[in-house]
Amino acid sequence: MTVTKTTKTELSTARCSMSEFGRIVGLSRGRIWQLKRAGLILTDESGVLVAESIKRFWLYRAVRRYVETQPTDEYFQRVLMTA
């Protein structure tokens, strides 16, 4: 296994397909589409923006443990902006 050093810029621009992202976070294809529509998973023509989507997904899961919220709620959007 070859280990290469990556930069912050390379990680922030890393992309994968939606099915690969689902395997990374352990979610079904349908749930991935729901989260995409809710704005938690960011995509462009090249695929899912991995770093930002993982940050949003795990932040949402952490916040939801303590506060009943949805990805589109104002409370969650404020938390996301400060993270």
C-alpha positions in Angstrom: 0.0 0.0 0.0 1.4 3.3 -1.0 0.7 6.3 1.3 0.7 9.7 -0.3 0.5 13.0 1.3 -2.6 15.0 0.4 -3.2 18.7 0.8 -6.3 20.4 2.3 -7.2 21.6 -1.1 -7.1 18.1 -2.6 -9.3 16.8 0.2 -11.8 19.6 -0.1 -12.2 18.8 -3.8 -12.4 15.0 -3.5 -15.5 13.5 -5.1 -17.2 10.2 -5.4 -20.4 8.7 -6.8 -23.6 8.7 -4.6 -23.5 5.0 -4.3 -19.9 5.1 -3.1 -20.8 7.8 -0.6 -23.6 5.6 0.7 -21.2 2.7 1.3 -18.8 5.1 3.1 -21.5 6.3 5.6 -23.5 3.1 5.6 -26.8 4.4 4.1 -29.1 3.1 1.5 -29.5 4.7 -1.9 -32.9 6.0 -1.1 -31.7 7.6 2.1 -28.8 9.2 0.3 -31.3 10.8 -2.2 -33.4 12.1 0.8 -30.4 13.7 2.3 -29.4 15.2 -1.0 -32.8 16.8 -1.4 -32.6 18.1 2.2 -29.2 19.7 1.4 -27.0 17.6 3.6 -25.2 15.9 0.7 -23.7 18.3 -1.8 -23.2 17.2 -5.4 -22.1 18.7 -8.6 -21.7 17.3 -12.1 -18.6 15.4 -11.0 -20.2 13.7 -8.0 -20.6 14.1 -4.2 -18.3 16.6 -2.5 -17.0 14.1 0.0 -15.4 16.2 2.8 -18.2 18.8 3.0 -21.0 16.2 2.8 -19.4 14.0 5.5 -19.1 17.1 7.7 -22.7 18.0 7.2 -24.0 14.5 7.6 -22.2 13.8 10.9 -23.0 17.2 12.3 -26.6 16.6 11.6 -26.5 13.2 13.3 -24.8 14.7 16.4 -27.2 17.6 16.7 -30.3 15.3 16.1 -29.3 13.2 19.1 -29.9 16.2 21.4 -32.5 18.3 19.6 -35.4 17.2 17.4 -34.5 18.9 14.1 -34.5 18.5 10.4 -31.8 19.4 7.9 -33.9 22.3 6.7 -34.7 23.7 10.1 -33.3 27.2 11.0 -31.7 25.8 14.1 -29.6 23.3 12.3 -28.7 25.8 9.6 -27.3 28.1 12.3 -25.3 25.3 13.8 -23.9 24.4 10.4 -22.8 27.9 9.7 -20.8 28.0 12.9 -19.1 24.7 12.4 
